[in-house]
Amino acid sequence: MSALPRPAAIVVARPAIAGALATAYLSLIVLIPLAAVVVESSVDGWAGFWDAITAPQAVAALRFTVIASSIVVAINVVTGTIIAWVLVRDDFPGKRTVNAIIDLPFALPTIVAGLTLLALYGPKGPAPFDIGFTRVAVLAALLFVTLPFVVRSVQPVLMELDREMEEAAQSLGAGGFTVFRKVILPTLLPAIASGAGLGFARALGEFGSVVLISGNIPFKTEVASVFLFGQIESNNTRGAAAVSVVLLLVSFALLLVVSWIGTRTDRHAR
């Protein structure tokens, strides 16, 4: 006895129900909280919002956060790509251990990372230099927590990269750098951009790893997340929400740029 065909209405309804559930969950977890932050930031009107984000301490914290995040991303783009290359193309003793250590910042509580860096590089640490409570310390903490993003974005692309194209370019007389620039880099660019974007967004909102080692010195080592925490402790939730909206807009703009780079690269590849 042949099975009865399922009604078309049921087949169409299942994707619609799944889409509705996904949208509802996304709204509950992401969209509604973000909307609440935007509403809170606009309670005092545009004038209050502008005063909050242009306060000298807020501007200093935002500027330092963006500059530090940009420096960290620039470093991670280079070092992360190199590390991914070594892990994919080279074999050496302890490779599996190194590969596992890359994910340590994902598993380790960030406050523990900050405490570890402070114990090692702080005033009483065994290191021959002291970077505690300086801007260099903030950079070190952000480098620690954002390193895996570029590595884990580039690594699978390298693993699936067709070696025949490289060999063909080399057989035609292309040098190693030319092969990398003309053949490999265009393929890796979307992955590098994705990892850089995720790392930048993580650095913008990082709190645990910097709250101890930075010293939270206003106009010097205070990052935006610590500034927001201070504003909330001072019961200035509207000012904190206004600065949060600025960080949200920066992150959203960055995601658009990353998406644009990926789309343009795919079109070029086709």
N, C-alpha and C positions, 0 to 999 in steps of 0.2 A: 504494500500500500504506500503510495507516494505521499511525501509530506505536503501538507497544505502550504501554499505560498503565504508569506507574512504580508499583512496589509501594508500598503505603501505609507499610510499615515503613521504606522508605528515606526517604520524605518526612518522616516523624516523626523519624527518626534524625538528619537533618541539623541541625535546630534544636537537638536535644539535644547533639550533638557540638560545635556552635558555642558553646552555653552552657557546656559543660564546659571548653572551651579558654579562654573568656573568664574563667571563675571561676579556673582554674588560673593564668592569667597575672596576674590581680588578686591572688591569694594570694601568688604568688612575689614580686611587685614591691612590694605594699603591706601586706597583712595579716600575712605572716610576719615582716617586719622590725619592724612595730609590736608584734607579739606578743613578739618578742625583747627589745624595749625594756622592755615591761611586766614581763617575767620578770626582767630584769636589775635593775629598780628594786625588786623584791620579794625579792631574795636575803636581805637582812638582816631580813626580816619587816616588819610594820607599824610597829614602833618605829623601825627604821632609815629607812624611807620617810618617816615623819613628821619625824624629826630632820633629814633632808636638805632637805625642802621648807620647814621652818620656821626654818632657819638664817637669821640676820639678813641676811646678804649675799644669800641666795637670795630672801628675801621682798622686799628692796629692789629687786632686779633685776626680779622678776616684777611688782611693783606699778608700777614706772616703765614697764615695757614695755606693760602693759595700759592705763595712763593715756595714754601717748604714742600708742598705736595708736588709742585711742578719739578723741583729739583730731584725729588725722590723718584718720580716717574721717569725722568730722563736717565737717571742712573740705572733704574731697573730695566728699562728697555734694552740697554746695552748688556748689562750683566745677566739679566734673565734670559736673553736670547743666547748668549754664550753658554750659560749653564745648560739650557735645553739642548743645544747643539752637542755638548760634551756627553750628556746623558744618553742621547740617541745614537750618535755616530762613533763614540769611543767606548772601549772596554778597559776597565781598570779595577784593581782590587778594592772592594768596599763600595762598588757602584750601587748596589741595592740599598745599602745603608744611607748613602748620600741622597738617593732618590726618595727614601722615606723621610729624611730630615727636612727636605724641602717643604713638606706638608706640616711640619711642626707648628709654625705660626697659626695654622688653621685650628689645631687641636688645643694649643696652649692658651689658657686665659690671658688676655692682654695685660691685665694688672700684674700677673706673674712675670711677663716679659719685661715690663717696666721696672719691676723690683730687681730682676736679674741684671738688667743693664746698669741700674744704679749701684748694685753691689759690686759689679765688676769695674765700671768706669767712673764711679762716684768718688767723693772725697776720701772715703775709707777703703776703696777697692784696691785689689792687687795690681791693677794695670799701672804702667809707668806714667800715665797721664790722667788728668781729671777733666772730664767734660760735663760733669753733673751740673744741672741747672743752667745750661747754655743752649744756644740754638743748635749747635752741633749735636747735642744730646737728643733734641727733638727729631733731627734728621735720622739719627741712628735708630731711634724707636720706630719711626715710620718706615724706614728701610726694612726693618725686621718683619713688620706685620704685612707688608705689601709685596715682598719678594716672590711668593708663590704664584701670584696672579699671571705675570708674564710667562714664567716658566711653564705653568700648566696649560696656558693658552697656546704656546708655540710648540710644545713637545708633541702632541698628537698630530699636528700638521706635518712636522718633520718626519714622523714615523711613516706617514702615508705618502710622502713626497716621492715622485717617480725618479729614480736614479738614472734612468736611461737618458733623460733630457740633459742631465749634468755631463754624462759621459759623451753625449753627442757634441755638446758645446766644447768640451775639452779636446775631442778629436779634431775639431775645426781650428784649434790653436788658441782657444780662450784660456786666460789664466785663472787662477783660483778666485781672485777678487772679482774678476769680470763675470765668472760663472755665478758667484753669489749675488752680485748686484743685478744681473740681467735675468737670471733663471730662478734663483731661490728666493731672493728678497720679495719680488712681487707676489709670490705665493704666500709668504709668511706675513705680509703687511696687514691683512685683516686680523689675523690672530694677535699680532703685536699690538695693533690699535685696540683690540678688545681687552687684552690684558692690561694695557696702559690705562684705559678708561676705568676699568674696575679698580685698579690700584689707586688711581687718583681719587675716585669716589670714596674708597675706604680711608685714604689719608685725610680727606676733608673732614670726615666725621669721627676719626679715631680719638678715643678718650683714655682707655685703660693704660696703654703703654706709655703715654706721655704725661699723665697726671702727676706721677711721682718724680720722674727724672727731669722734667722741664723746670720745676720750681714754681711754675705758674706766675711768673713775674710780669705784671702788666706792661705793655709797650715794649716788651723784650722777648719773652719766651712763652707768652700765653697764646694758646691756640683757640680756635673758635669754639670747639666743643667744651673746653674748660671754662671759657668765658660764658657760654650758655648756662653751664652748671652753676656758676657764681650768680648769674642773674636770677635763676630760679630760686636759689637759696636766699636771695635778697627780696624775694616775692615780686620780682619784675617779670612776670610770665609773658606779658605782652611784648616787652623788649626782646626777650629770649625768642619768642615766636617770630618776630620780625627778622632777626638775624638768621633763624632757621630757614625762613623762606628764601633768603638770599642764597644760602648754601644749597637749598633745593633747586633753585633756578640754575645755579652753576652746574650742578650735577646733571640736570636734565639737558642743558645745552651741550654738555660733554657727550652724553649718550647719543644725541642727535648727530654730532660730528663723527663719532665712531660708526654709527649706522651709515652715514653718508660715505665714509671711507670704504666700508665693506661693500656697499652697493656699487660704488664706482669701480672698485677693484674687480668685482665679479663681472661687470660689464666689459671691462678691459680684457679680462681673461677669455670671455666668450668671443 
